[in-house]
Amino acid sequence: MPALARRLLYSQKLAPYLFVLPFVATLALFWIIPVARSIVMSTQEVMYGQTTSVGMDNYARLWNDGVFWTAMSNSARYMVLSLLLLIPIPMLLAAVVNSRIGSPRVKAFFKASMFVPALTSVVVAGLVFRLMFSESESAVMNQVVQVFGIGPVRWLREDLTGLAALLALAVWRWTGVNTMYFIAGMQSIPGEYYEAASLDGANRRQQFLRITVPNLRPTIVYVTTISVYGGLAMFLESFMLYGGNASPNNQGLTVVGYLYRKGVEQNDLGFASAVGIVLLVAVTAINLTQLTLAGTFRKENVR
Amino acid sequence: MSRIRTTASAATVAAVLAACLGCGGGSPGGGAGTSADADGATPMEMWIFGELHGVLYEQMADRWNELHPDRAIDLRLTVYPYQDMHNKLQLAANSGAGMPDLADIEVTKFANFVRGDDPPLMDLSAAAEPYREDVVEARLDLYSRGDAVYGYPTHVGAFVTFYNTELLEEAGIDYSTIVTWDDFAAAGAEYHAATGRAFGTANTDVFFVEPLVIAQHGGELFAEDGTVQVDSPEVVRSFEMMQDMVETGAIAPIPGSSPDDEEAYGSIARGDFAAIVYPAWYTSRFVDYMPDLAGKVAIAPAPVVAGSDTLTIGGGGTGTAVAAGSPVRDLAAEWLAFAKLSPEANVAVWEVLGFDPVNMAVWEDEEVTRDPDNQFNQYFTTNLFDVLNQVKDGIEHFESFGSPDLPAVNSRFGTVTLTEIYESGVPAREALEQAQRELKNELRQG
């Protein structure tokens, strides 16, 4: 090794920077520069390589655009509902899998099969769900509800049933992944806590609520953070379910779908950049609030 | 860290970089490049979104090569789904790289490609010159800006009505008595009351039929100065008329949201709908996707608004364009004019695609139009050209279709306004006023 490289690598001052350099460089190249360019572009009108500055005009149009608010509220309610479904359910499933009851073989099979949906492509899953939730009488979901004397339901034409279909897709796909996170979190909780609790006479429910849940906090914070982002940035699921970016009354339009429509389908890249910046600000604000409330930024993480 | 490994990784990085530069650079906007094939034919990349159109282009490429062996072309077609193709084309045009030499562009998307001072499409007016006299001018206007023609039309797309005669006979309705929309509405309500099924279709994601009604009412979607005007009295009246028909059951929302959709083909073939008002090119959908209805479908003129001179308008359309940056643009333009505007091409447009060709001379050529071996003549109980010639003098140009702001209006109606009016029961006037407000804002006209 040449002397120069050795001196650099062993230098107390430089080495740390050298080691974080790959990360910083990647971040700059694939995140900071694109975001900065988007901010610039959001104040421009872009037309086949020619740009004209329009100031804050794109943001003003955005603010007054009803479709944007529809998209925003669609994304927001999807995000909130998917949090409400995709944290408690996987947590309970993880507790079941992690408990000492039941045959390990059955549980291993259960774990594996829960995880399979995450490995399938959203495109395929979306197409299958689209067929299942089709409005014809012979579609799977209509046959199911007909057992209860309802329907046929026009799933993807009505607002709430369309949302239900989207949430069903999300739950089917992500339950397994979140369950894995929670299992991993639970396995890091020392068994002594449970032993002590049962000696003190705590039942299983009390143990779950008083020991498992509090000790899972880092996992919960992590899952919440990625789910907030995932919920607000959801696009492909809706795109596949509705067979394109257009849905009746824009009921399946998400913020990213709106960005795509404006930028790619309608050739208004400046406006689309403004949408992207607003989404970035919204996700960051929600997650910073959430992380602050959860105490992630406190210096001493007291349990 | 051994030196060899460093060298190896440096080489890898260099290779990756070179690959990236390679994909970014290349001939600007060039699809296939200039290098000729081994047999001397010039390769040309073409993107299309309708598989059927490809059959026509391949046939016309073969014919061209027979006529001009010295300037033979090697047409390389790629078929993409509708939305995908336009998105890809848009991205290629914006980034200035990866444009095909030729592309089919649908009329509601066309305006996106001819905006700005430096559109990515080539002016094709020179190559069109030899054929211009025979071609319906209004259809060229659709793809023209100023004096420049940026695309060649495929068909006139005159609106007609397709009636399922079997179903109508069962219900005791004689379609030949239906002339005006009032007749249509009355027949529809009667049919619905008798059978419980829908008569006509209310299309919630394709904004086609309503422009016909608006044109018949003498309205447009834009004001004289070009700003959006979708709440004018004519437009409101048109939509109120359509909404009334939904209420009486004369028309109903169709599965798949428009007749031109896989779900819709199934439901029309099953007999859920008895009357489809759609552009003449819909003939091809019957023949290709609803073979069971052969011999049961009659073509008749589209209903009219009583007293209107406008009998029908051209609906939909595909403008075929040549990329301004293509290295083979001149040859491409010349071939394209031959493939789309020549009399020969227009006969093929009817025989292969079943569309109403833009070269009107073909409409009168009985050898072509009455050919008993023609699959379209065999399928339908009436002859398309009888109907077309009957309305020929009343085919008006709907100017709004050529507006640069059509994509925004089309998108708004196709996602929100039509659904509100036909499915959610929002009063037509209210839905249109809302659309007007939001479009003004969106188009910076507020």
Interface residues (C-beta under 8 A of the other chain):
Chain A: M1 A5 V46 M47 Y48 G49 Q50 D57 R61 N64 D65 G66 V67 S134 E135 S136 R157 G244 N245 A246 S247 P248 N249 N250 L253 R261 V264 E265 Q266 N267 L269
Chain B: M1 Q83 H86 N87 Q90 L91 A93 N94 G96 N112 R115 G116 D117 D118 P119 P120 T204 D205 P253 P255 S257 E263 P407 A408 S411 G414 T415 V416 T419 E420 E423 S424 Q434 E438 N441 E442 R444 G446
